[in-house]
């Protein structure tokens, strides 16, 4: 990592150079670590999906959790069920494309 605000993040085995605003470098690194952890969890659940599919599933899981937290009306069990249903629909769609 260089001192000019550019951070090299490693996600799914690839390196990405990203410029972070001053003071936001740590948040960017934390976000990349959270995404990588979600990808690892998704890979355990769906071991045969491609890297691109893992990235999409993981991003959707994170977004769904964020939206659930913002709503405040959705309990955790309901959110997990909605995420699982969304994952199934995405996988079905992606498999139909192959």
HUKASUL-V738398 format. One record per residue. OMEGA is omega in radians with two decimals (NA if undefined). Layout:
OMEGA ; OMEGA
This chain:
-3.13 ; -3.09 ; -3.07 ; 3.12 ; 3.11 ; 3.12 ; 3.06 ; -3.13 ; 3.12 ; -3.14 ; -3.12 ; 3.09 ; 3.12 ; 3.11 ; 3.13 ; 3.05 ; -3.07 ; 3.08 ; -3.14 ; 3.05 ; 3.13 ; 3.12 ; -3.11 ; -3.08 ; -3.11 ; 3.12 ; 3.10 ; 3.12 ; 3.12 ; 3.12 ; 3.11 ; 3.11 ; 3.10 ; 3.11 ; 3.13 ; 3.10 ; 3.12 ; 3.10 ; 3.12 ; 3.11 ; 3.13 ; -3.14 ; 3.09 ; -3.14 ; -3.05 ; -2.99 ; -3.04 ; 3.13 ; -3.12 ; 3.10 ; 3.13 ; 3.12 ; 3.09 ; -3.13 ; -3.12 ; 3.14 ; -3.12 ; 3.11 ; 3.11 ; 3.09 ; 3.13 ; 3.13 ; 3.14 ; 3.10 ; 3.13 ; 3.12 ; 3.10 ; 3.12 ; 3.13 ; -3.13 ; -3.13 ; -3.12 ; -3.01 ; 3.10 ; -3.02 ; -3.13 ; 3.12 ; 3.14 ; 3.13 ; 3.10 ; 3.12 ; 3.11 ; 3.13 ; 3.12 ; 3.11 ; 3.08 ; 3.13 ; -3.14 ; 3.14 ; 3.13 ; 3.09 ; 3.14 ; -3.13 ; 3.13 ; 3.10 ; 3.14 ; -3.12 ; NA
